Amino acid sequence: MELFAFLSADELTPIFVFAAIMAGTFWLLSVISTRNSQAEDRLERIGRPKSLMDIDMSQAENANRFAGLKDMFSNLGGAMEPQSELEKNSIRLKLANAGFRSEQAASVYQGIRVVSLVIFLLPALFFFLLKDGFTLKSIEYTVFLGGLGFYVPQISLWYLRTTRQKEIFLTLPDALDLLVVCVESGLGLDAALRKVTEEMKAHAKTICEEFQLANLQLQMGRPRREVLHDLGVRTGVDDVRSLAAILIQADRFGSSIAQALRVQSDSMRTRRRQLAEEKAAKTAVQLIFPLVLFIFPAIFVVLVGPAAIQIQKNLLKG
């Protein structure tokens, strides 16, 4: 204690920051780490031939590698979980659109927000408040960094969601064309979805994953209407929603699924062409700002600069 009494706030700040980082790292490792028991089980399985039970245990181990971290975030996010069902469903829908369909996804997401808040807030507290004291400027910086840390997971979720939806939107026309070919060749909808998943899984992983999940639900006995509706809601893409609605109507009224898919494919091509024409029409307006700010000043200097220099020389001579 006498040693710390002779140190100033500037000298204490890196010590406290280093201690906080080391304590947080040690705590995370102690929560996640189960290396001893896993190493013993692994050595025991290596010492005898693999059976089906060993293979299943290995697959379960790979699937639950981050189970401790997930449980930790889920426990932390339980206090921040919204009370109303509307907000809970909204968060679950956003996470499903981003590809996170687990039951604990909402709790883990809230826990990540708490951890991100702490990670951003603790260095701000040690750096600004210990260095400058409780001034208005230090409090503003601390609140700003805390708010930034609280909203970083939300921004990341928005980015993942929009990226995934864009990928589905770009790969859906190819999948729909192949689906039309499969249905018109005599395959049922279930077999057509399975064929599309097999053929396009190399370059369209997201849409194939959604089709594979829908096909699995159909094989488990769920009604086709519910499966198609969940497919449209789970992806969050308008084209997939319209496709699901058309297939539901065709299944309900007994009309041709192939004809419905062909009509949807034609309307999707028309919509994509209209979107491309819209972006092309906006290009001229969007080019005004870089032209005015960056290109026109350089052209103005090159064209008017020599004349301005000559005018200045003539005025000085006169």
C-alpha positions as CSV (number, residue, x, y, z in Angstrom):
1,M,0.0,0.0,0.0
2,E,2.9,2.4,0.7
3,L,4.2,1.7,-2.7
4,F,1.0,2.7,-4.4
5,A,0.8,5.8,-2.3
6,F,3.9,7.2,-4.0
7,L,2.6,6.5,-7.5
8,S,0.5,9.0,-9.5
9,A,-2.7,8.3,-11.4
10,D,-0.8,8.2,-14.7
11,E,1.5,5.5,-13.3
12,L,-1.3,3.5,-11.8
13,T,-3.4,3.4,-14.9
14,P,-1.4,0.8,-16.9
15,I,-1.1,-1.4,-13.8
16,F,-4.8,-1.5,-13.2
17,V,-5.5,-2.1,-16.9
18,F,-3.0,-5.0,-17.0
19,A,-4.4,-6.5,-13.9
20,A,-8.0,-6.3,-15.2
21,I,-7.0,-7.9,-18.6
22,M,-5.1,-10.7,-16.8
23,A,-8.0,-11.3,-14.4
24,G,-10.6,-11.4,-17.2
25,T,-8.4,-13.8,-19.3
26,F,-7.8,-16.1,-16.4
27,W,-11.6,-16.2,-15.6
28,L,-12.5,-17.0,-19.2
29,L,-9.9,-19.8,-19.4
30,S,-11.1,-21.2,-16.0
31,V,-14.7,-21.3,-17.2
32,I,-14.0,-22.7,-20.7
33,S,-11.2,-25.1,-19.9
34,T,-12.0,-28.7,-19.4
35,R,-8.8,-30.0,-20.9
36,N,-7.9,-32.6,-18.3
37,S,-11.1,-34.7,-18.6
38,Q,-11.1,-34.3,-22.4
39,A,-7.5,-35.4,-22.7
40,E,-8.1,-38.5,-20.6
41,D,-11.2,-39.5,-22.7
42,R,-9.2,-38.8,-26.0
43,L,-6.3,-41.0,-24.8
44,E,-8.7,-43.7,-23.8
45,R,-10.4,-43.7,-27.2
46,I,-7.1,-43.7,-29.1
47,G,-6.0,-46.8,-27.2
48,R,-8.8,-49.0,-28.6
49,P,-10.4,-49.3,-32.0
50,K,-13.1,-46.8,-32.8
51,S,-16.7,-48.1,-32.5
52,L,-19.8,-46.3,-33.5
53,M,-20.2,-45.0,-29.9
54,D,-16.7,-43.5,-30.2
55,I,-17.5,-41.8,-33.5
56,D,-20.7,-40.3,-32.0
57,M,-18.8,-39.1,-29.0
58,S,-16.2,-37.5,-31.2
59,Q,-18.9,-35.7,-33.2
60,A,-20.6,-34.6,-30.0
61,E,-17.2,-33.3,-28.8
62,N,-16.7,-31.2,-31.9
63,A,-20.2,-29.9,-31.7
64,N,-19.9,-28.9,-28.1
65,R,-16.4,-27.5,-28.2
66,F,-17.7,-24.0,-27.3
67,A,-20.5,-25.2,-25.0
68,G,-18.9,-23.7,-21.9
69,L,-18.5,-20.3,-23.6
70,K,-22.1,-20.5,-24.9
71,D,-23.4,-21.3,-21.4
72,M,-21.4,-18.5,-19.9
73,F,-22.8,-15.9,-22.3
74,S,-26.3,-17.4,-21.9
75,N,-26.1,-17.0,-18.1
76,L,-24.8,-13.4,-18.4
77,G,-27.6,-12.5,-20.9
78,G,-30.4,-13.8,-18.8
79,A,-30.6,-10.6,-16.8
80,M,-30.9,-8.5,-20.0
81,E,-33.5,-10.6,-21.7
82,P,-36.6,-8.5,-22.6
83,Q,-39.8,-9.3,-20.7
84,S,-42.3,-8.8,-23.4
85,E,-42.9,-11.6,-25.9
86,L,-42.9,-9.1,-28.8
87,E,-39.3,-8.0,-28.2
88,K,-38.2,-11.6,-27.6
89,N,-39.7,-12.7,-30.9
90,S,-38.1,-9.8,-32.7
91,I,-34.7,-10.7,-31.4
92,R,-35.2,-14.4,-32.3
93,L,-36.3,-13.4,-35.8
94,K,-33.2,-11.2,-36.3
95,L,-30.9,-14.0,-35.1
96,A,-32.7,-16.5,-37.3
97,N,-32.3,-14.2,-40.3
98,A,-28.6,-14.1,-39.5
99,G,-28.3,-17.9,-39.3
100,F,-28.5,-18.4,-35.5
101,R,-31.4,-20.8,-34.9
102,S,-30.5,-22.2,-31.5
103,E,-32.9,-22.0,-28.5
104,Q,-30.2,-20.2,-26.5
105,A,-29.3,-17.8,-29.3
106,A,-31.1,-14.8,-27.8
107,S,-29.6,-15.3,-24.3
108,V,-26.1,-15.8,-25.8
109,Y,-26.6,-12.6,-27.8
110,Q,-27.6,-10.6,-24.7
111,G,-24.6,-12.0,-22.9
112,I,-22.3,-11.0,-25.7
113,R,-23.7,-7.4,-25.4
114,V,-22.9,-7.5,-21.6
115,V,-19.4,-8.7,-22.2
116,S,-18.8,-6.2,-24.9
117,L,-20.0,-3.4,-22.6
118,V,-17.6,-4.5,-19.9
119,I,-14.7,-4.8,-22.3
120,F,-15.2,-1.2,-23.6
121,L,-16.2,0.3,-20.3
122,L,-13.4,-0.9,-17.9
123,P,-10.5,0.5,-19.9
124,A,-12.4,3.8,-20.2
125,L,-13.0,3.9,-16.5
126,F,-9.3,3.2,-15.7
127,F,-7.9,5.5,-18.4
128,F,-10.2,8.6,-18.3
129,L,-11.5,8.7,-14.7
130,L,-8.1,7.9,-13.0
131,K,-6.2,10.2,-15.3
132,D,-8.5,13.2,-15.5
133,G,-10.8,12.6,-12.5
134,F,-14.6,13.0,-12.5
135,T,-14.7,15.8,-15.0
136,L,-17.4,16.3,-17.6
137,K,-15.1,15.4,-20.4
138,S,-14.0,12.1,-18.9
139,I,-17.5,11.1,-18.1
140,E,-18.6,11.9,-21.6
141,Y,-15.8,9.8,-23.1
142,T,-16.6,6.9,-20.7
143,V,-20.3,7.0,-21.5
144,F,-19.5,7.1,-25.2
145,L,-17.2,4.1,-25.1
146,G,-19.7,2.2,-22.9
147,G,-22.5,2.9,-25.4
148,L,-20.3,1.9,-28.3
149,G,-19.4,-1.4,-26.7
150,F,-23.1,-2.0,-25.9
151,Y,-24.2,-1.5,-29.6
152,V,-21.2,-3.2,-31.3
153,P,-22.9,-6.6,-31.2
154,Q,-26.1,-5.1,-32.5
155,I,-24.2,-3.6,-35.5
156,S,-22.4,-6.9,-36.1
157,L,-25.8,-8.7,-36.1
158,W,-27.2,-6.3,-38.6
159,Y,-24.1,-6.8,-40.8
160,L,-24.4,-10.6,-40.6
161,R,-28.1,-10.5,-41.3
162,T,-27.9,-8.2,-44.3
163,T,-24.9,-10.1,-45.8
164,R,-26.8,-13.4,-45.4
165,Q,-30.0,-12.1,-47.0
166,K,-28.0,-10.6,-49.8
167,E,-26.4,-13.9,-50.5
168,I,-29.7,-15.7,-50.5
169,F,-31.2,-13.0,-52.8
170,L,-28.3,-13.4,-55.3
171,T,-28.3,-17.2,-55.4
172,L,-32.1,-17.8,-55.3
173,P,-32.7,-17.3,-59.1
174,D,-30.2,-20.1,-60.0
175,A,-31.8,-22.4,-57.3
176,L,-35.2,-21.6,-58.6
177,D,-34.3,-22.4,-62.2
178,L,-32.9,-25.7,-61.2
179,L,-35.9,-26.3,-59.1
180,V,-38.2,-25.7,-62.1
181,V,-36.2,-28.1,-64.2
182,C,-36.3,-30.8,-61.5
183,V,-40.1,-30.4,-61.0
184,E,-40.9,-30.4,-64.7
185,S,-38.8,-33.5,-65.2
186,G,-41.1,-35.5,-62.9
187,L,-39.6,-35.1,-59.4
188,G,-41.7,-34.1,-56.4
189,L,-41.0,-31.0,-54.4
190,D,-39.2,-32.9,-51.7
191,A,-36.9,-34.7,-54.2
192,A,-36.4,-31.4,-56.1
193,L,-35.3,-29.6,-53.0
194,R,-32.9,-32.4,-52.2
195,K,-31.5,-32.4,-55.8
196,V,-31.0,-28.6,-55.6
197,T,-29.2,-28.9,-52.3
198,E,-26.8,-31.6,-53.8
199,E,-26.1,-29.7,-56.9
200,M,-25.6,-26.2,-55.5
201,K,-24.0,-26.8,-52.1
202,A,-20.6,-25.8,-53.4
203,H,-21.3,-22.2,-54.4
204,A,-24.7,-21.5,-52.7
205,K,-24.2,-22.8,-49.2
206,T,-26.7,-20.5,-47.4
207,I,-29.8,-21.2,-49.6
208,C,-28.9,-24.9,-49.8
209,E,-28.7,-25.0,-46.0
210,E,-32.2,-23.5,-45.8
211,F,-33.6,-25.9,-48.4
212,Q,-31.9,-28.8,-46.6
213,L,-33.5,-27.8,-43.3
214,A,-36.9,-27.5,-45.0
215,N,-36.5,-30.9,-46.6
216,L,-35.6,-32.4,-43.2
217,Q,-38.7,-30.9,-41.6
218,L,-40.8,-32.4,-44.5
219,Q,-39.3,-35.8,-43.9
220,M,-40.0,-35.6,-40.2
221,G,-43.7,-35.2,-41.0
222,R,-44.4,-31.5,-40.6
223,P,-47.1,-30.1,-42.9
224,R,-45.7,-28.6,-46.1
225,R,-47.6,-25.4,-45.5
226,E,-45.9,-24.8,-42.1
227,V,-42.5,-25.8,-43.5
228,L,-42.7,-23.3,-46.4
229,H,-44.1,-20.6,-44.2
230,D,-41.2,-21.1,-41.8
231,L,-38.7,-21.0,-44.7
232,G,-39.9,-17.6,-45.8
233,V,-39.9,-16.2,-42.2
234,R,-36.5,-17.7,-41.3
235,T,-34.7,-16.2,-44.3
236,G,-36.3,-12.8,-44.1
237,V,-36.0,-12.3,-47.9
238,D,-39.1,-11.0,-49.7
239,D,-38.5,-13.3,-52.8
240,V,-38.4,-16.4,-50.6
241,R,-41.6,-15.3,-48.8
242,S,-43.4,-14.8,-52.1
243,L,-42.0,-18.2,-53.3
244,A,-43.3,-19.9,-50.2
245,A,-46.7,-18.2,-50.6
246,I,-47.0,-19.3,-54.2
247,L,-46.1,-22.9,-53.3
248,I,-48.6,-22.9,-50.4
249,Q,-51.4,-21.7,-52.7
250,A,-50.5,-24.3,-55.4
251,D,-50.5,-27.0,-52.8
252,R,-53.8,-25.9,-51.3
253,F,-55.7,-25.5,-54.6
254,G,-54.1,-28.5,-56.3
255,S,-52.6,-26.5,-59.2
256,S,-49.3,-27.3,-61.0
257,I,-46.3,-26.6,-58.8
258,A,-44.1,-26.5,-61.9
259,Q,-46.2,-23.8,-63.5
260,A,-46.2,-21.8,-60.2
261,L,-42.5,-22.0,-60.0
262,R,-42.0,-20.9,-63.6
263,V,-44.3,-17.9,-63.1
264,Q,-42.3,-17.0,-59.9
265,S,-39.0,-17.4,-61.8
266,D,-40.2,-15.0,-64.6
267,S,-41.4,-12.4,-62.1
268,M,-38.2,-12.7,-60.2
269,R,-36.2,-12.0,-63.3
270,T,-38.4,-9.0,-64.1
271,R,-37.8,-7.7,-60.6
272,R,-34.1,-8.2,-60.8
273,R,-34.0,-6.4,-64.1
274,Q,-36.0,-3.5,-62.7
275,L,-33.6,-3.2,-59.7
276,A,-30.7,-3.1,-62.1
277,E,-32.3,-0.4,-64.2
278,E,-33.1,1.5,-61.0
279,K,-29.4,1.4,-59.9
280,A,-28.3,2.4,-63.3
281,A,-30.6,5.4,-63.3
282,K,-29.3,6.5,-59.8
283,T,-25.7,6.3,-61.0
284,A,-25.8,9.8,-62.7
285,V,-27.1,11.4,-59.5
286,Q,-24.6,9.6,-57.3
287,L,-21.7,10.7,-59.5
288,I,-22.4,14.4,-58.9
289,F,-20.9,14.4,-55.5
290,P,-17.4,12.9,-56.4
291,L,-17.4,15.0,-59.5
292,V,-18.0,18.3,-57.7
293,L,-15.8,17.5,-54.7
294,F,-12.8,15.8,-56.3
295,I,-12.8,16.0,-60.2
296,F,-14.0,19.5,-60.9
297,P,-11.6,21.3,-58.6
298,A,-8.6,19.5,-60.3
299,I,-9.9,20.4,-63.7
300,F,-10.6,24.0,-62.6
301,V,-7.0,24.3,-61.4
302,V,-5.5,22.9,-64.6
303,L,-7.6,25.0,-66.9
304,V,-7.9,28.3,-65.0
305,G,-4.6,28.2,-63.2
306,P,-2.3,29.4,-66.0
307,A,-4.7,32.1,-67.0
308,A,-5.0,33.3,-63.4
309,I,-1.2,33.5,-63.1
310,Q,-0.9,35.5,-66.3
311,I,-3.7,37.9,-65.1
312,Q,-1.9,38.3,-61.8
313,K,1.4,39.1,-63.5
314,N,-0.2,41.7,-65.8
315,L,-1.9,43.4,-62.9
316,L,1.3,43.6,-61.0
317,K,3.1,45.1,-64.0
318,G,0.4,47.7,-64.5
